[in-house]
Amino acid sequence: MLAYSYLCTLDMKEITINDATLRQAASEGMDAFVGAFVTAIKGAIGGELTPETLQELNTDQITLLAWEALHQEVMDGGFIQLIHNGYGPFIFKNPFAKVLKQVWNMKELGKLVYDARTLYNKYHEQIECDCTDDEFMALFEQFPEFDDMDDKFVECEEEWTEQIARYIDENIEKFAVIK
């Protein structure tokens, strides 16, 4: 589904956020602050991640969209759901974990993504298969190796969201123009 590379071109799309909107989001907390940037980026690319739209974004913007996908899927149904719903290639076959560790200085989250990639490589074909709801639920019993990773993500999610909000705040120009 999302097996796109982090390819950046010089023809970047300008992402803008209204100053009042950003101030309101910041007053609501880190989730809303991060969400304001996600919403602006998605809005600028028509809401759809494709190889073409990803080429209009820079690495930090793509990494933020990858975080958003990872966050939504894992918080809702763990890494198994993330993989089953087709996000595995986007998360595990791109330099997402490397950017988290080396650029965003989020070593613990980067390590978790690298560890999950090992299981993704081992099991993704079985997890990605079409299945009924009951068969999907059975995947959680078939692949208990993901349990500790899911727990770690949930345990650290608030801290990681705070780190991401701080990174965005310190590097706003990499994410959007505030108007």
Secondary structure in CASP SS format (residue, H / E / C, confidence):
PFRMAT SS
TARGET T0000
AUTHOR 0000-0000-0000
METHOD secondary structure of the structure
MODEL  1
M C 1.00
L C 1.00
A C 1.00
Y C 1.00
S C 1.00
Y C 1.00
L C 1.00
C C 1.00
T C 1.00
L C 1.00
D C 1.00
M C 1.00
K C 1.00
E C 1.00
I C 1.00
T E 1.00
I E 1.00
N C 1.00
D H 1.00
A H 1.00
T H 1.00
L H 1.00
R H 1.00
Q H 1.00
A H 1.00
A H 1.00
S H 1.00
E H 1.00
G C 1.00
M H 1.00
D H 1.00
A H 1.00
F H 1.00
V H 1.00
G H 1.00
A H 1.00
F H 1.00
V H 1.00
T H 1.00
A H 1.00
I H 1.00
K H 1.00
G H 1.00
A H 1.00
I C 1.00
G C 1.00
G C 1.00
E C 1.00
L C 1.00
T C 1.00
P H 1.00
E H 1.00
T H 1.00
L H 1.00
Q C 1.00
E C 1.00
L C 1.00
N C 1.00
T H 1.00
D H 1.00
Q H 1.00
I H 1.00
T H 1.00
L H 1.00
L H 1.00
A H 1.00
W H 1.00
E H 1.00
A H 1.00
L H 1.00
H H 1.00
Q H 1.00
E H 1.00
V H 1.00
M H 1.00
D H 1.00
G H 1.00
G H 1.00
F H 1.00
I H 1.00
Q H 1.00
L H 1.00
I H 1.00
H H 1.00
N C 1.00
G C 1.00
Y C 1.00
G H 1.00
P H 1.00
F H 1.00
I H 1.00
F H 1.00
K C 1.00
N C 1.00
P C 1.00
F H 1.00
A H 1.00
K H 1.00
V H 1.00
L H 1.00
K H 1.00
Q H 1.00
V C 1.00
W C 1.00
N C 1.00
M C 1.00
K H 1.00
E H 1.00
L H 1.00
G H 1.00
K H 1.00
L H 1.00
V H 1.00
Y H 1.00
D H 1.00
A H 1.00
R H 1.00
T H 1.00
L H 1.00
Y H 1.00
N H 1.00
K H 1.00
Y H 1.00
H H 1.00
E H 1.00
Q H 1.00
I H 1.00
E H 1.00
C C 1.00
D C 1.00
C C 1.00
T C 1.00
D H 1.00
D H 1.00
E H 1.00
F H 1.00
M H 1.00
A H 1.00
L H 1.00
F H 1.00
E H 1.00
Q H 1.00
F C 1.00
P H 1.00
E H 1.00
F H 1.00
D H 1.00
D H 1.00
M H 1.00
D H 1.00
D H 1.00
K H 1.00
F H 1.00
V H 1.00
E H 1.00
C H 1.00
E H 1.00
E H 1.00
E H 1.00
W H 1.00
T H 1.00
E H 1.00
Q H 1.00
I H 1.00
A H 1.00
R H 1.00
Y H 1.00
I H 1.00
D H 1.00
E H 1.00
N C 1.00
I H 1.00
E H 1.00
K H 1.00
F C 1.00
A C 1.00
V E 1.00
I E 1.00
K C 1.00
END
